[in-house]
Amino acid sequence: MNLQLSRLVQLQQLDLKLHDLEQQQQQIPQRLREMQAPIDQDQKRLEELQRSRKTVASDRRRSEQDLSDHESHLKKKQERLSELKTNKEYQAHLFEIEQARKEKDKLEDKILQCMERDETILKEQEEVQTRLQASTRDMEKEKVELESRGARLTDEIATVEQQKQTLVGTLDKRVYHRYSALKSSLKLVVVAQVRGGTCLGCQLQIPPQLVASVRRSDQLLTCPYCHRILYAEEALHEATESLSTP
Ligand SMILES: [Zn+2]
């Protein structure tokens, strides 16, 4: 087999491996973002809850102040009862006291509602805090694993890049140029295997005389449909055997 072709097949394998490693590496920040999202959401919820508690507390303080004002007002009204001369005045005053009592009940209810609301918020706050602690712990743990995986991938990529550079050094410049040009238009797979008369790059049947030429593999041939460089597996094995035989 054409030695250049067998090297191109190896180059293709290295490029595929690089692509795979790079994709794995790109998934790491994405995974971290996925884990961070619910944490951010819970932190935001906690802030909202804290704000709600402050509002409820200030509502309660205001109602307590109103209640205290109201109570002293009511007390004064009750003290005035003995000073009243006529029954009519007395009845009217009693009615006012009754109204003031009702108002006092309303304020007490309002304070009670504030306390209940605060309890509900506090309960949710505790739930969110517990969940947040657990997810932060998980995140920290997985982050360490992902970072060491990222470092391993960086090393592997460097190794494959090195192998690729060595291989490219053994390639005919024109052949490598052709491979690179095809790679920029075809993206990833540039060298395709012919099996059963089909180009595995585009899955189309290629003419029998082309199949025969690819099997002989004395020159670089391309698929008439997808323009990938073609090779036959059997010719590749022969080339590998002849390479390893001194
Ligand atoms: Zn093809």
Boltz pocket constraint, residues with backbone or C-beta under 6 A from the ligand:
constraints:
  - pocket:
      binder: B
      contacts: [[A, 192], [A, 199], [A, 200], [A, 201], [A, 202], [A, 203], [A, 204], [A, 223], [A, 224], [A, 225], [A, 226], [A, 227], [A, 228]]
      max_distance: 6.0
